[in-house]
């Protein structure tokens, strides 16, 4: 089986691109959805953990966008590590988030991808944000 690391890296970047938006350009939810398996679950940073379907995540983000609380939301990949064996891949990324043109924040996400019918789909994605009391280790900022 071919090495799909480049494809998986591109998918990791596409997740960030598709869910970013500005006041003038909305998120690309169609592209975002195509990256995920129909039964995928997303696990936001809030605790207790509450996995949600992709469409529920999109509805929540759209509600914040429509209310004006999230007028601008930019996420950009800082680093990415891909570990793959056969039909399973784990992408671990560090990202930068800028909300409403504010100060940048940082977080990490872990995504599990499966190869299904010659296509990679994300089956689960979980993330957490750096805080004053919870710092991301420096080595997570490099590939």
N, C-alpha and C positions, 0 to 999 in steps of 0.2 A: 504494500500500500504506500502511496506517495506521501511525502512529508507535506502536511498542510499547515505548517507553522505560519507562513505568510498569509494564508487565507484567514486563519484564526486571529492573527494580529489585526488584520483589516476589519474583521467583525468586531473586535474589541473597540477599535477606534470608531466604528460606525454606530455602536450603541451610544457613545458619548455625543457624537454629532447629531444623531436623530432626536435625542431628547433635549437638546439645547434650543433656546429660542431667544428672540429679542422682541421689542415692542412692535417692530415692523414685520418680522418673519416668525411664524409659529413653529412649533415642533413638527417633526416629520414622523408622525405616529404610524403611517403606513409602512415606512421602512423599518421603524422600530419593531412593529409587530412581526414582520417577516423574519426577523432574527431569532424569534423564540418559537419553541415547540408549542402546539396548541394547549398542552397541559402544564406549561411552565408556571413556576411560582417565583415571585420576587419577595425578598425578605428585607424590608426597610430597617434602618438603624434603630428605630424605637423599640423599647422593651416593655413588656414581654414580647418575644418574637411572635409575629403574626403574618405568616406567608399569605400572599395575595396573588390572584391571577393578574396577568398582564393588563387586561382591560380595566380592572379595578384600579391599578396603579395609574393608568392613563386618565381615567375619570377623576381621580384625586388631583393629579397634576393640572388637568384642564380646569377644574373648579378653582384652584388657587390662581391660575392664570386669568380666568374670567372675572374673578373677584378683584383683581388688581394687586393682590398680595405678592404675586410673583410676576412682575412685569417683564423681567429679563432674567434668564436662567442659562448660564454657560458652564458646561463641563468639558474639561479637556484632559486627555490622558497624559500623565507625567511619566509613568513607566509601566511596563507590562511584562509579565513572565508567563510563558506557555509551557505546560507539561502535558504531553500527549502519549497515549498508548492505545493502539488499535482504534476503536470507535469511541473513545472517551478522551476528553481534553479538559484541563483545568486552566482557566485564565485568571491570574491574580494581578490586579492593576491598582496603581495609585493614581488618583485624579485630583484635579484642582476644580473647585466650584466657585463661581462668582454669581451672587444673587443680587439683582437690582443694582448693578454697578458698584456694589460694596467691596469690602476687603475680601481677598481670596481666602477660601477655606480648603482644607485637604481631607481626603478620605481614601478608603481602600474598598475594593469590591472583589468578590470571588465569584466566578461564573463557571458552571459545569456545562460543557457542551457535549452533545452526542451526535455521532454520524448516523443518519437515518436515511436510507435510500439515496446514497451518494451526496447528501446535503448535511452540513453542520447546522444544528439548532441548539440554542441555549435552553436547557431544561430547568435551571435554577440560577438565581443571582441574588447574592446577599451583600450588603455594604454597611459600612460604619464610618462615622466622621471623627476627625481629630478634634479634641477639645483641650483646654488648658490642663486638665487632669489626665488626659489620655493621648499621648503623643505617638505619632507613627514613627517607627524606627527608621533611622537615616538610610539604612541599606534598602528600604522599600522604594526609595526615590530614584534608584538606578536599575537598569535592566540587568 
